[in-house]
Amino acid sequence: MAPLPTRRVILSHYVHKGRHPVRAANDNRRVDGLPIWRMALAVSAVPIVSVLVILSILM
């Protein structure tokens, strides 16, 4: 009886997330922390959007 052909095992099918980058020992930041400029952009956009909503309701 001939051996059955084996399927190749591809590691990328099982690895979902890569390694964390190497950081200094005294680096206390979160690995997936949100950059501060995105938070500042979101906070500054809220008043502009609210003014646009108020003006669209009034007109």
All heavy atoms as a GROMACS GRO file, in nm:
protein
  461
    1MET      N    1   0.084  -0.118   0.000
    1MET     CA    2   0.000   0.000   0.000
    1MET      C    3   0.089   0.124   0.000
    1MET      O    4   0.180   0.136   0.079
    1MET     CB    5  -0.091  -0.003   0.123
    1MET     CG    6  -0.179   0.115   0.135
    1MET     SD    7  -0.286   0.096   0.277
    1MET     CE    8  -0.437   0.132   0.203
    2ALA      N    9   0.062   0.218  -0.087
    2ALA     CA   10   0.142   0.340  -0.100
    2ALA      C   11   0.106   0.437   0.012
    2ALA      O   12  -0.010   0.444   0.056
    2ALA     CB   13   0.115   0.403  -0.235
    3PRO      N   14   0.206   0.511   0.062
    3PRO     CA   15   0.176   0.609   0.167
    3PRO      C   16   0.088   0.722   0.111
    3PRO      O   17   0.100   0.761  -0.005
    3PRO     CB   18   0.312   0.661   0.210
    3PRO     CG   19   0.401   0.632   0.095
    3PRO     CD   20   0.346   0.509   0.027
    4LEU      N   21   0.001   0.772   0.195
    4LEU     CA   22  -0.087   0.881   0.155
    4LEU      C   23  -0.007   1.011   0.145
    4LEU      O   24   0.084   1.034   0.225
    4LEU     CB   25  -0.200   0.898   0.257
    4LEU     CG   26  -0.296   0.780   0.268
    4LEU    CD1   27  -0.392   0.804   0.382
    4LEU    CD2   28  -0.371   0.761   0.139
    5PRO      N   29  -0.037   1.096   0.049
    5PRO     CA   30   0.036   1.223   0.041
    5PRO      C   31   0.000   1.310   0.162
    5PRO      O   32  -0.116   1.319   0.202
    5PRO     CB   33  -0.015   1.285  -0.089
    5PRO     CG   34  -0.142   1.214  -0.121
    5PRO     CD   35  -0.134   1.080  -0.057
    6THR      N   36   0.102   1.372   0.220
    6THR     CA   37   0.079   1.455   0.338
    6THR      C   38   0.055   1.599   0.293
    6THR      O   39   0.110   1.646   0.194
    6THR     CB   40   0.201   1.451   0.431
    6THR    OG1   41   0.316   1.493   0.358
    6THR    CG2   42   0.221   1.311   0.484
    7ARG      N   43  -0.027   1.668   0.370
    7ARG     CA   44  -0.054   1.809   0.343
    7ARG      C   45   0.055   1.893   0.407
    7ARG      O   46   0.105   1.860   0.514
    7ARG     CB   47  -0.189   1.850   0.400
    7ARG     CG   48  -0.304   1.787   0.325
    7ARG     CD   49  -0.437   1.822   0.386
    7ARG     NE   50  -0.447   1.966   0.410
    7ARG     CZ   51  -0.545   2.021   0.478
    7ARG    NH1   52  -0.641   1.947   0.528
    7ARG    NH2   53  -0.549   2.150   0.495
    8ARG      N   54   0.091   2.000   0.340
    8ARG     CA   55   0.192   2.089   0.398
    8ARG      C   56   0.131   2.171   0.510
    8ARG      O   57   0.018   2.217   0.501
    8ARG     CB   58   0.245   2.185   0.293
    8ARG     CG   59   0.333   2.118   0.192
    8ARG     CD   60   0.385   2.212   0.088
    8ARG     NE   61   0.425   2.340   0.145
    8ARG     CZ   62   0.448   2.449   0.073
    8ARG    NH1   63   0.434   2.446  -0.057
    8ARG    NH2   64   0.484   2.560   0.130
    9VAL      N   65   0.206   2.188   0.617
    9VAL     CA   66   0.163   2.274   0.727
    9VAL      C   67   0.226   2.409   0.707
    9VAL      O   68   0.348   2.422   0.702
    9VAL     CB   69   0.205   2.213   0.863
    9VAL    CG1   70   0.168   2.307   0.976
    9VAL    CG2   71   0.142   2.077   0.881
   10ILE      N   72   0.143   2.510   0.692
   10ILE     CA   73   0.192   2.646   0.670
   10ILE      C   74   0.173   2.724   0.800
   10ILE      O   75   0.061   2.736   0.850
   10ILE     CB   76   0.117   2.712   0.553
   10ILE    CG1   77   0.140   2.630   0.426
   10ILE    CG2   78   0.164   2.855   0.534
   10ILE    CD1   79   0.059   2.675   0.308
   11LEU      N   80   0.284   2.774   0.852
   11LEU     CA   81   0.282   2.840   0.982
   11LEU      C   82   0.196   2.966   0.982
   11LEU      O   83   0.132   2.998   1.081
   11LEU     CB   84   0.424   2.873   1.024
   11LEU     CG   85   0.442   2.930   1.164
   11LEU    CD1   86   0.395   2.831   1.268
   11LEU    CD2   87   0.586   2.969   1.186
   12SER      N   88   0.189   3.036   0.869
   12SER     CA   89   0.114   3.161   0.865
   12SER      C   90  -0.036   3.138   0.883
   12SER      O   91  -0.110   3.232   0.914
   12SER     CB   92   0.139   3.235   0.734
   12SER     OG   93   0.093   3.157   0.625
   13HIS      N   94  -0.082   3.016   0.866
   13HIS     CA   95  -0.224   2.988   0.891
   13HIS      C   96  -0.255   2.986   1.040
   13HIS      O   97  -0.370   3.001   1.081
   13HIS     CB   98  -0.263   2.854   0.830
   13HIS     CG   99  -0.265   2.856   0.681
   13HIS    ND1  100  -0.279   2.744   0.605
   13HIS    CD2  101  -0.255   2.958   0.591
   13HIS    CE1  102  -0.277   2.775   0.477
   13HIS    NE2  103  -0.261   2.904   0.467
   14TYR      N  104  -0.154   2.966   1.122
   14TYR     CA  105  -0.174   2.953   1.265
   14TYR      C  106  -0.128   3.075   1.344
   14TYR      O  107  -0.174   3.097   1.455
   14TYR     CB  108  -0.100   2.830   1.317
   14TYR     CG  109  -0.149   2.702   1.254
   14TYR    CD1  110  -0.082   2.645   1.148
   14TYR    CD2  111  -0.266   2.642   1.298
   14TYR    CE1  112  -0.128   2.529   1.088
   14TYR    CE2  113  -0.314   2.527   1.239
   14TYR     CZ  114  -0.245   2.471   1.135
   14TYR     OH  115  -0.292   2.358   1.076
   15VAL      N  116  -0.040   3.154   1.288
   15VAL     CA  117   0.011   3.272   1.357
   15VAL      C  118  -0.081   3.388   1.326
   15VAL      O  119  -0.096   3.427   1.211
   15VAL     CB  120   0.155   3.304   1.313
   15VAL    CG1  121   0.203   3.432   1.379
   15VAL    CG2  122   0.246   3.188   1.346
   16HIS      N  123  -0.143   3.444   1.429
   16HIS     CA  124  -0.238   3.554   1.409
   16HIS      C  125  -0.174   3.690   1.433
   16HIS      O  126  -0.210   3.788   1.372
   16HIS     CB  127  -0.358   3.538   1.501
   16HIS     CG  128  -0.437   3.416   1.472
   16HIS    ND1  129  -0.516   3.404   1.362
   16HIS    CD2  130  -0.446   3.298   1.536
   16HIS    CE1  131  -0.573   3.284   1.361
   16HIS    NE2  132  -0.531   3.218   1.466
   17LYS      N  133  -0.083   3.697   1.528
   17LYS     CA  134  -0.024   3.824   1.563
   17LYS      C  135   0.126   3.806   1.578
   17LYS      O  136   0.171   3.709   1.637
   17LYS     CB  137  -0.084   3.873   1.695
   17LYS     CG  138  -0.047   4.013   1.733
   17LYS     CD  139  -0.122   4.057   1.855
   17LYS     CE  140  -0.088   4.202   1.889
   17LYS     NZ  141  -0.155   4.245   2.009
   18GLY      N  142   0.201   3.898   1.523
   18GLY     CA  143   0.347   3.887   1.529
   18GLY      C  144   0.400   3.921   1.667
   18GLY      O  145   0.326   3.951   1.761
   19ARG      N  146   0.528   3.916   1.679
   19ARG     CA  147   0.595   3.948   1.804
   19ARG      C  148   0.582   4.095   1.835
   19ARG      O  149   0.571   4.179   1.746
   19ARG     CB  150   0.743   3.920   1.789
   19ARG     CG  151   0.793   3.803   1.864
   19ARG     CD  152   0.941   3.794   1.848
   19ARG     NE  153   1.001   3.868   1.957
   19ARG     CZ  154   1.130   3.874   1.978
   19ARG    NH1  155   1.212   3.815   1.897
   19ARG    NH2  156   1.177   3.941   2.079
   20HIS      N  157   0.586   4.128   1.963
   20HIS     CA  158   0.591   4.268   2.003
   20HIS      C  159   0.731   4.320   1.974
   20HIS      O  160   0.828   4.248   1.993
   20HIS     CB  161   0.560   4.285   2.152
   20HIS     CG  162   0.422   4.243   2.188
   20HIS    ND1  163   0.311   4.301   2.134
   20HIS    CD2  164   0.376   4.148   2.271
   20HIS    CE1  165   0.203   4.244   2.184
   20HIS    NE2  166   0.240   4.149   2.267
   21PRO      N  167   0.743   4.445   1.931
   21PRO     CA  168   0.877   4.498   1.904
   21PRO      C  169   0.959   4.509   2.032
   21PRO      O  170   0.904   4.525   2.141
   21PRO     CB  171   0.849   4.635   1.844
   21PRO     CG  172   0.712   4.669   1.885
   21PRO     CD  173   0.639   4.541   1.903
   22VAL      N  174   1.088   4.503   2.018
   22VAL     CA  175   1.178   4.512   2.132
   22VAL      C  176   1.173   4.654   2.185
   22VAL      O  177   1.182   4.750   2.109
   22VAL     CB  178   1.321   4.474   2.090
   22VAL    CG1  179   1.416   4.489   2.207
   22VAL    CG2  180   1.323   4.332   2.037
   23ARG      N  181   1.159   4.666   2.318
   23ARG     CA  182   1.153   4.799   2.380
   23ARG      C  183   1.249   4.805   2.498
   23ARG      O  184   1.291   4.702   2.550
   23ARG     CB  185   1.012   4.828   2.431
   23ARG     CG  186   0.909   4.825   2.323
   23ARG     CD  187   0.774   4.870   2.368
   23ARG     NE  188   0.745   4.841   2.506
   23ARG     CZ  189   0.633   4.871   2.565
   23ARG    NH1  190   0.539   4.930   2.498
   23ARG    NH2  191   0.610   4.842   2.691
   24ALA      N  192   1.281   4.925   2.540
   24ALA     CA  193   1.369   4.943   2.655
   24ALA      C  194   1.300   4.893   2.781
   24ALA      O  195   1.177   4.889   2.791
   24ALA     CB  196   1.406   5.090   2.669
   25ALA      N  197   1.380   4.857   2.881
   25ALA     CA  198   1.326   4.802   3.004
   25ALA      C  199   1.245   4.906   3.082
   25ALA      O  200   1.152   4.872   3.154
   25ALA     CB  201   1.438   4.748   3.093
   26ASN      N  202   1.278   5.034   3.068
   26ASN     CA  203   1.208   5.138   3.143
   26ASN      C  204   1.096   5.204   3.063
   26ASN      O  205   1.046   5.310   3.100
   26ASN     CB  206   1.306   5.244   3.193
   26ASN     CG  207   1.375   5.314   3.078
   26ASN    OD1  208   1.364   5.273   2.964
   26ASN    ND2  209   1.447   5.421   3.110
   27ASP      N  210   1.055   5.145   2.953
   27ASP     CA  211   0.949   5.199   2.870
   27ASP      C  212   0.815   5.152   2.925
   27ASP      O  213   0.782   5.035   2.917
   27ASP     CB  214   0.966   5.154   2.726
   27ASP     CG  215   0.878   5.229   2.630
   27ASP    OD1  216   0.800   5.316   2.676
   27ASP    OD2  217   0.884   5.202   2.510
   28ASN      N  218   0.737   5.243   2.981
   28ASN     CA  219   0.612   5.207   3.048
   28ASN      C  220   0.489   5.227   2.960
   28ASN      O  221   0.377   5.216   3.009
   28ASN     CB  222   0.595   5.289   3.176
   28ASN     CG  223   0.701   5.256   3.277
   28ASN    OD1  224   0.747   5.143   3.283
   28ASN    ND2  225   0.742   5.355   3.354
   29ARG      N  226   0.509   5.258   2.834
   29ARG     CA  227   0.394   5.280   2.747
   29ARG      C  228   0.325   5.148   2.717
   29ARG      O  229   0.387   5.042   2.716
   29ARG     CB  230   0.439   5.342   2.614
   29ARG     CG  231   0.491   5.482   2.629
   29ARG     CD  232   0.536   5.533   2.496
   29ARG     NE  233   0.654   5.453   2.455
   29ARG     CZ  234   0.700   5.450   2.333
   29ARG    NH1  235   0.641   5.516   2.238
   29ARG    NH2  236   0.806   5.378   2.303
   30ARG      N  237   0.194   5.155   2.690
   30ARG     CA  238   0.123   5.036   2.647
   30ARG      C  239   0.167   4.998   2.508
   30ARG      O  240   0.201   5.084   2.428
   30ARG     CB  241  -0.027   5.061   2.649
   30ARG     CG  242  -0.082   5.079   2.788
   30ARG     CD  243  -0.232   5.084   2.795
   30ARG     NE  244  -0.300   5.090   2.667
   30ARG     CZ  245  -0.411   5.155   2.645
   30ARG    NH1  246  -0.468   5.220   2.742
   30ARG    NH2  247  -0.468   5.155   2.527
   31VAL      N  248   0.163   4.872   2.477
   31VAL     CA  249   0.208   4.826   2.347
   31VAL      C  250   0.117   4.877   2.237
   31VAL      O  251   0.161   4.922   2.132
   31VAL     CB  252   0.213   4.672   2.345
   31VAL    CG1  253   0.245   4.620   2.206
   31VAL    CG2  254   0.315   4.621   2.444
   32ASP      N  255  -0.013   4.873   2.260
   32ASP     CA  256  -0.109   4.915   2.157
   32ASP      C  257  -0.176   5.047   2.194
   32ASP      O  258  -0.293   5.066   2.168
   32ASP     CB  259  -0.213   4.806   2.136
   32ASP     CG  260  -0.281   4.765   2.265
   32ASP    OD1  261  -0.252   4.827   2.369
   32ASP    OD2  262  -0.363   4.674   2.263
   33GLY      N  263  -0.103   5.136   2.257
   33GLY     CA  264  -0.161   5.263   2.300
   33GLY      C  265  -0.200   5.351   2.182
   33GLY      O  266  -0.141   5.347   2.075
   34LEU      N  267  -0.305   5.431   2.200
   34LEU     CA  268  -0.352   5.521   2.096
   34LEU      C  269  -0.262   5.645   2.094
   34LEU      O  270  -0.239   5.706   2.198
   34LEU     CB  271  -0.496   5.562   2.127
   34LEU     CG  272  -0.570   5.643   2.024
   34LEU    CD1  273  -0.585   5.561   1.895
   34LEU    CD2  274  -0.706   5.681   2.076
   35PRO      N  275  -0.210   5.682   1.979
   35PRO     CA  276  -0.125   5.801   1.972
   35PRO      C  277  -0.202   5.925   2.016
   35PRO      O  278  -0.322   5.939   1.990
   35PRO     CB  279  -0.086   5.810   1.826
   35PRO     CG  280  -0.107   5.675   1.771
   35PRO     CD  281  -0.218   5.614   1.851
   36ILE      N  282  -0.132   6.017   2.080
   36ILE     CA  283  -0.196   6.136   2.137
   36ILE      C  284  -0.253   6.226   2.028
   36ILE      O  285  -0.355   6.292   2.050
   36ILE     CB  286  -0.096   6.212   2.227
   36ILE    CG1  287  -0.166   6.319   2.310
   36ILE    CG2  288   0.016   6.271   2.146
   36ILE    CD1  289  -0.255   6.263   2.417
   37TRP      N  290  -0.194   6.228   1.909
   37TRP     CA  291  -0.246   6.317   1.806
   37TRP      C  292  -0.382   6.274   1.757
   37TRP      O  293  -0.463   6.358   1.718
   37TRP     CB  294  -0.147   6.330   1.690
   37TRP     CG  295  -0.127   6.206   1.610
   37TRP    CD1  296  -0.033   6.111   1.631
   37TRP    CD2  297  -0.203   6.164   1.497
   37TRP    NE1  298  -0.046   6.011   1.538
   37TRP    CE2  299  -0.149   6.041   1.454
   37TRP    CE3  300  -0.311   6.217   1.428
   37TRP    CZ2  301  -0.202   5.972   1.346
   37TRP    CZ3  302  -0.362   6.147   1.320
   37TRP    CH2  303  -0.306   6.027   1.280
   38ARG      N  304  -0.412   6.144   1.760
   38ARG     CA  305  -0.545   6.099   1.720
   38ARG      C  306  -0.649   6.141   1.822
   38ARG      O  307  -0.760   6.180   1.787
   38ARG     CB  308  -0.546   5.947   1.705
   38ARG     CG  309  -0.473   5.899   1.584
   38ARG     CD  310  -0.491   5.751   1.568
   38ARG     NE  311  -0.412   5.701   1.457
   38ARG     CZ  312  -0.393   5.574   1.430
   38ARG    NH1  313  -0.446   5.483   1.509
   38ARG    NH2  314  -0.320   5.537   1.329
   39MET      N  315  -0.613   6.133   1.950
   39MET     CA  316  -0.707   6.176   2.054
   39MET      C  317  -0.731   6.326   2.044
   39MET      O  318  -0.845   6.373   2.058
   39MET     CB  319  -0.653   6.137   2.191
   39MET     CG  320  -0.652   5.988   2.213
   39MET     SD  321  -0.572   5.931   2.362
   39MET     CE  322  -0.639   6.033   2.487
   40ALA      N  323  -0.626   6.404   2.020
   40ALA     CA  324  -0.642   6.549   2.007
   40ALA      C  325  -0.727   6.585   1.886
   40ALA      O  326  -0.810   6.676   1.891
   40ALA     CB  327  -0.504   6.614   1.997
   41LEU      N  328  -0.710   6.511   1.778
   41LEU     CA  329  -0.791   6.535   1.658
   41LEU      C  330  -0.938   6.505   1.685
   41LEU      O  331  -1.027   6.581   1.644
   41LEU     CB  332  -0.738   6.450   1.543
   41LEU     CG  333  -0.805   6.469   1.408
   41LEU    CD1  334  -0.779   6.609   1.356
   41LEU    CD2  335  -0.753   6.366   1.311
   42ALA      N  336  -0.965   6.396   1.756
   42ALA     CA  337  -1.104   6.360   1.787
   42ALA      C  338  -1.168   6.463   1.879
   42ALA      O  339  -1.284   6.503   1.860
   42ALA     CB  340  -1.108   6.222   1.850
   43VAL      N  341  -1.094   6.510   1.980
   43VAL     CA  342  -1.148   6.608   2.075
   43VAL      C  343  -1.173   6.742   2.006
   43VAL      O  344  -1.272   6.809   2.034
   43VAL     CB  345  -1.051   6.625   2.195
   43VAL    CG1  346  -1.086   6.745   2.279
   43VAL    CG2  347  -1.052   6.498   2.279
   44SER      N  348  -1.086   6.779   1.913
   44SER     CA  349  -1.107   6.907   1.844
   44SER      C  350  -1.218   6.898   1.740
   44SER      O  351  -1.275   7.000   1.702
   44SER     CB  352  -0.977   6.953   1.778
   44SER     OG  353  -0.940   6.862   1.678
   45ALA      N  354  -1.250   6.780   1.692
   45ALA     CA  355  -1.354   6.765   1.590
   45ALA      C  356  -1.495   6.769   1.650
   45ALA      O  357  -1.590   6.803   1.580
   45ALA     CB  358  -1.335   6.635   1.515
   46VAL      N  359  -1.509   6.738   1.777
   46VAL     CA  360  -1.642   6.733   1.839
   46VAL      C  361  -1.712   6.868   1.836
   46VAL      O  362  -1.829   6.874   1.796
   46VAL     CB  363  -1.632   6.676   1.982
   46VAL    CG1  364  -1.762   6.694   2.059
   46VAL    CG2  365  -1.593   6.529   1.977
   47PRO      N  366  -1.650   6.980   1.876
   47PRO     CA  367  -1.723   7.108   1.869
   47PRO      C  368  -1.759   7.148   1.726
   47PRO      O  369  -1.868   7.203   1.702
   47PRO     CB  370  -1.625   7.210   1.927
   47PRO     CG  371  -1.525   7.132   2.001
   47PRO     CD  372  -1.520   6.997   1.940
   48ILE      N  373  -1.673   7.119   1.631
   48ILE     CA  374  -1.703   7.154   1.492
   48ILE      C  375  -1.824   7.076   1.441
   48ILE      O  376  -1.914   7.132   1.377
   48ILE     CB  377  -1.579   7.129   1.404
   48ILE    CG1  378  -1.466   7.221   1.448
   48ILE    CG2  379  -1.611   7.148   1.257
   48ILE    CD1  380  -1.332   7.188   1.386
   49VAL      N  381  -1.827   6.948   1.470
   49VAL     CA  382  -1.940   6.865   1.426
   49VAL      C  383  -2.068   6.908   1.495
   49VAL      O  384  -2.174   6.913   1.432
   49VAL     CB  385  -1.909   6.716   1.453
   49VAL    CG1  386  -2.031   6.629   1.430
   49VAL    CG2  387  -1.793   6.670   1.366
   50SER      N  388  -2.059   6.941   1.623
   50SER     CA  389  -2.181   6.983   1.693
   50SER      C  390  -2.234   7.115   1.639
   50SER      O  391  -2.355   7.133   1.629
   50SER     CB  392  -2.156   6.989   1.842
   50SER     OG  393  -2.056   7.086   1.872
   51VAL      N  394  -2.147   7.208   1.604
   51VAL     CA  395  -2.192   7.334   1.544
   51VAL      C  396  -2.258   7.308   1.408
   51VAL      O  397  -2.361   7.368   1.377
   51VAL     CB  398  -2.073   7.433   1.530
   51VAL    CG1  399  -2.107   7.550   1.439
   51VAL    CG2  400  -2.030   7.482   1.667
   52LEU      N  401  -2.200   7.219   1.330
   52LEU     CA  402  -2.260   7.187   1.201
   52LEU      C  403  -2.398   7.122   1.217
   52LEU      O  404  -2.490   7.151   1.140
   52LEU     CB  405  -2.168   7.095   1.122
   52LEU     CG  406  -2.039   7.159   1.070
   52LEU    CD1  407  -1.951   7.054   1.005
   52LEU    CD2  408  -2.070   7.270   0.974
   53VAL      N  409  -2.414   7.038   1.317
   53VAL     CA  410  -2.544   6.975   1.341
   53VAL      C  411  -2.646   7.080   1.384
   53VAL      O  412  -2.760   7.080   1.336
   53VAL     CB  413  -2.531   6.864   1.447
   53VAL    CG1  414  -2.666   6.817   1.496
   53VAL    CG2  415  -2.450   6.748   1.392
   54ILE      N  416  -2.607   7.171   1.472
   54ILE     CA  417  -2.699   7.276   1.518
   54ILE      C  418  -2.740   7.365   1.400
   54ILE      O  419  -2.859   7.400   1.385
   54ILE     CB  420  -2.634   7.357   1.631
   54ILE    CG1  421  -2.622   7.271   1.757
   54ILE    CG2  422  -2.713   7.483   1.661
   54ILE    CD1  423  -2.542   7.333   1.868
   55LEU      N  424  -2.644   7.403   1.318
   55LEU     CA  425  -2.677   7.488   1.202
   55LEU      C  426  -2.765   7.417   1.102
   55LEU      O  427  -2.854   7.479   1.043
   55LEU     CB  428  -2.548   7.535   1.136
   55LEU     CG  429  -2.468   7.640   1.212
   55LEU    CD1  430  -2.339   7.673   1.139
   55LEU    CD2  431  -2.550   7.766   1.234
   56SER      N  432  -2.743   7.289   1.084
   56SER     CA  433  -2.829   7.216   0.989
   56SER      C  434  -2.972   7.201   1.041
   56SER      O  435  -3.066   7.198   0.963
   56SER     CB  436  -2.768   7.079   0.959
   56SER     OG  437  -2.774   6.998   1.074
   57ILE      N  438  -2.986   7.194   1.172
   57ILE     CA  439  -3.121   7.185   1.230
   57ILE      C  440  -3.192   7.320   1.218
   57ILE      O  441  -3.312   7.328   1.187
   57ILE     CB  442  -3.114   7.139   1.377
   57ILE    CG1  443  -3.069   6.993   1.384
   57ILE    CG2  444  -3.246   7.158   1.448
   57ILE    CD1  445  -3.042   6.944   1.524
   58LEU      N  446  -3.121   7.430   1.238
   58LEU     CA  447  -3.181   7.562   1.235
   58LEU      C  448  -3.216   7.606   1.094
   58LEU      O  449  -3.306   7.685   1.075
   58LEU     CB  450  -3.087   7.664   1.299
   58LEU     CG  451  -3.067   7.648   1.451
   58LEU    CD1  452  -2.965   7.751   1.499
   58LEU    CD2  453  -3.199   7.667   1.523
   59MET      N  454  -3.146   7.557   0.995
   59MET     CA  455  -3.172   7.604   0.858
   59MET      C  456  -3.273   7.518   0.788
   59MET      O  457  -3.305   7.414   0.799
   59MET     CB  458  -3.044   7.606   0.777
   59MET     CG  459  -2.952   7.713   0.827
   59MET     SD  460  -2.808   7.720   0.720
   59MET     CE  461  -2.737   7.871   0.776
   0.00000   0.00000   0.00000
